[in-house]
Amino acid sequence: MKLAVHGQSWVEPSAAEVAAKPYYQLEATSPQGSAVLILGNLDGHREAWYGTHQVVVFIEHGRVAQTVGLNQNLDGLKLPANDPFVRGLQTLTAPIEYSRSEDWSPGYRYGVHVDARLIPAGAEQITLLGTTHQVLRVDEELSAPAAHYRAINHYWVDPQDGFVWKSEQQVVPGLTLKLTQLRPYRQTLP
């Protein structure tokens, strides 16, 4: 993963390569490169996806919640009690707004207030490793005026259970990760 962020590696895993490994796998891509991450730990709904060079991407309900080992990191999120990702993005029928607090490093930018707006964008088809999935796209507009920060994230979710098959998320200012489920872990916790 660190190679992907530093621009030194591109991977294009095939369905056969993914099937040959007995691990849950997630492709992470930045503008500089890509890597395949392996699911290494579960803590409730929090998934820890490990790459090389001590890089970890933590995901909760399809959203990046923390990163470790990158040049810039999302150190944490403080989410509202009524977090729409917990309910499931497939349940959105109209735009919804919420706020959260984010911690970014380096620079000790902690407690950054971020306003978010989720917008259902309609049904689409995506193809992953040769398999076509009918999904709903949800766009997320982010704004943190005090930090001069704006971003738009995209999530492609299963219309039945809200599982996020694919996403493009700006996890800190200037670092966008595209995450694609190759061999997904479909959590069955309530």
C-alpha positions in Angstrom: 0.0 0.0 0.0 2.8 2.4 0.8 4.1 1.7 -2.7 0.7 2.7 -4.1 0.9 6.1 -2.3 4.5 6.7 -3.3 3.9 5.9 -7.0 6.0 2.8 -7.3 3.5 0.0 -8.0 0.4 -1.0 -10.0 -1.4 -4.2 -9.6 -4.1 -5.7 -11.8 -5.3 -8.8 -10.0 -7.2 -11.4 -12.0 -10.1 -13.4 -10.8 -7.9 -16.5 -10.9 -5.2 -14.8 -8.8 -7.8 -13.7 -6.2 -9.4 -17.1 -6.1 -6.0 -18.8 -5.6 -5.5 -17.1 -2.3 -7.6 -18.1 0.8 -7.9 -14.5 2.1 -10.5 -11.7 1.9 -8.9 -9.2 -0.4 -9.4 -5.5 -1.1 -7.7 -3.5 -3.9 -6.6 0.0 -2.8 -5.7 2.5 -5.5 -4.3 6.0 -5.3 -3.3 8.3 -8.2 0.2 7.0 -7.8 -0.4 3.2 -7.7 -2.3 0.3 -6.3 -2.0 -2.6 -3.9 -4.0 -5.6 -2.7 -4.8 -5.5 1.0 -5.7 -8.6 3.2 -8.3 -8.6 5.9 -6.4 -9.2 9.1 -8.7 -8.4 11.9 -12.3 -7.8 12.8 -13.6 -5.8 15.8 -17.4 -5.6 15.6 -18.0 -3.7 12.3 -14.4 -2.4 12.2 -12.3 -4.2 9.6 -8.5 -4.0 9.5 -7.0 -4.4 6.0 -3.3 -4.9 6.0 -0.8 -4.1 3.2 3.0 -4.2 3.1 5.3 -1.9 5.0 3.0 -1.8 8.1 0.2 0.0 6.3 -3.3 -0.6 7.6 -6.7 0.7 6.4 -9.5 0.5 8.9 -13.0 0.4 7.4 -16.4 0.6 9.1 -19.6 0.1 7.2 -17.7 0.7 3.9 -16.2 4.1 5.0 -12.5 4.5 5.8 -12.3 5.2 9.5 -8.5 5.3 10.0 -5.3 4.7 8.2 -1.8 3.8 9.6 1.6 4.0 7.9 0.9 6.4 5.0 2.5 9.8 4.4 -0.8 11.3 5.5 -3.2 9.5 7.8 -6.7 9.7 8.9 -6.1 9.1 12.6 -9.8 8.9 13.5 -13.4 9.9 13.1 -16.0 10.9 15.6 -19.4 10.1 14.2 -22.9 11.1 15.2 -25.1 8.7 17.0 -27.4 8.5 14.0 -24.6 7.8 11.5 -26.3 7.1 8.1 -23.6 4.5 7.2 -24.8 2.3 10.1 -28.4 2.4 8.8 -27.1 1.5 5.4 -26.6 3.8 2.4 -29.2 1.7 0.4 -31.9 3.2 2.6 -31.4 6.7 1.4 -34.3 8.1 -0.6 -33.3 11.7 -0.5 -30.2 13.7 0.4 -29.3 13.7 4.1 -26.8 15.9 6.0 -24.7 15.1 9.0 -21.5 16.3 10.7 -18.5 14.5 12.0 -15.1 15.3 13.4 -11.9 14.1 11.7 -8.3 13.8 12.9 -5.5 14.2 10.3 -1.7 13.8 10.6 0.9 15.0 10.2 0.3 18.5 11.4 -1.8 17.5 14.4 -5.0 18.6 12.7 -7.4 17.1 15.3 -11.1 17.7 15.8 -11.6 19.1 12.3 -15.4 19.7 11.9 -16.6 18.3 8.6 -20.1 18.8 7.2 -21.3 15.9 5.0 -24.1 15.6 2.6 -25.1 12.1 1.2 -26.9 12.1 -2.1 -28.5 9.0 -3.7 -27.3 9.1 -7.3 -29.3 6.2 -8.7 -28.8 2.6 -10.0 -25.6 1.6 -11.9 -23.8 -1.5 -13.0 -20.2 -2.2 -12.1 -18.0 -5.1 -13.1 -15.5 -6.5 -10.7 -13.2 -9.4 -11.8 -15.6 -10.2 -14.6 -18.8 -10.2 -12.5 -21.4 -7.5 -13.0 -23.1 -6.1 -9.9 -26.3 -4.1 -9.9 -25.6 -1.3 -7.4 -26.7 2.1 -6.1 -24.3 5.0 -6.3 -24.3 7.4 -3.4 -22.2 10.6 -3.5 -20.9 12.3 -0.4 -20.1 16.0 -0.4 -17.6 17.0 2.3 -16.8 20.5 3.5 -14.6 21.8 6.3 -14.4 25.6 5.7 -12.1 26.2 8.7 -9.6 23.8 7.1 -10.2 25.0 3.5 -11.2 21.5 2.6 -13.8 20.2 0.1 -14.2 16.7 -1.4 -16.7 14.5 -3.1 -16.7 10.8 -2.3 -18.5 8.0 -4.2 -19.9 4.7 -2.9 -21.3 1.9 -5.0 -23.5 -0.2 -2.6 -25.6 -3.3 -2.8 -29.3 -2.3 -3.0 -30.3 -5.2 -0.7 -28.0 -4.8 2.3 -25.9 -1.7 1.7 -22.6 -3.6 1.3 -20.1 -1.2 -0.3 -18.6 -3.0 -3.3 -16.5 0.0 -4.4 -15.7 3.5 -3.2 -13.6 6.6 -3.9 -12.9 8.4 -0.7 -10.7 11.3 0.1 -9.4 10.1 3.4 -7.3 13.2 4.2 -6.9 16.4 2.2 -5.0 15.5 -1.0 -5.2 11.7 -0.6 -8.0 9.8 -2.4 -8.2 6.0 -2.1 -10.3 3.9 -4.5 -11.3 0.7 -2.7 -12.6 -2.3 -4.6 -13.7 -5.5 -3.0 -12.0 -8.4 -4.7 -12.9 -11.2 -2.3 -15.3 -9.5 0.0 -16.0 -10.2 3.7 -19.8 -9.9 4.0 -20.4 -9.2 7.7 -23.5 -10.7 9.2 -23.6 -8.9 12.5 -26.8 -7.1 13.3 
